[in-house]
Amino acid sequence: LFEDCRFVGYNDNMSIQGFGNVAASILSDFRMRRCVVTDAFTTVGHSQGLFMSLVDTVLIEECFFDHNGWNENLVGAEATIFNRNLYLSHDVTNVTTKRNIVVRSSSEGLQQRGGGLCEENLFIKNGGEGVLFGQFQSSWPSEAVSGTVRNNVVLDATDIAGSPRGVGIQFQHASGVECYGNIIAHLRSSSGNMFAISVSSQNTDINIHDNIIY
């Protein structure tokens, strides 16, 4: 349990990883509540607010992630597609991300690559996308993810370093997902309107209903 902690200004503010790919090395029952994670950056390699892999049963609740993965005032630390506020790898399973505030990420505000539940979060001014659910690099259909994305607010997703982006919620290699109750508005891209909800790469059984798109 990480609770009421603050992490500021590291290459990776938090890195939570199991070791190898054997079951005995997978971490379990990770909980993070009401923490502040901001301003991670590096001039060498990649940088994340929270990077997580090989973890089973995860709760990230009521945390604040801001401006991770980049530093616009430092040469070599500019925003790229490889850095973000939350990077939850495909081998992070049984995930709940709930009631977090996720803003001004270099790239996606949240990559929830292993699926699960994403609900009641606020995403503002993240580069590229507010939420990426699943990942196109996984094997299809054996590694397809499932879950629910509901009652989130996604605002002002934008370009990355001048590269046209600006997607609200994107699904990749997902099967058995429900997406509803979300509000997605004011996406910004230099190429004009992008996609509020994108169902890209192989997907099946995606139920999208009762969202507000503006």
Secondary structure, 3 states (H helix, E strand, C coil): CEECCEEECCCEEEEEECCCCCHHHCEEEEEEECCEEECCCCCCCCCEEEEEECEEEEEEECCEEECCCCCCCCCCCCCCCCCEEEEECCCEEEEEEECCEEECCCCCCEEECCCEEEECCEEECCECEEEEEECCCCCCCCCCEEEEEECCEEECCECECCECCCEEEEEECEEEEEEECCEEECCCCCCCCCCCEEEECCCEEEEEECCEEC
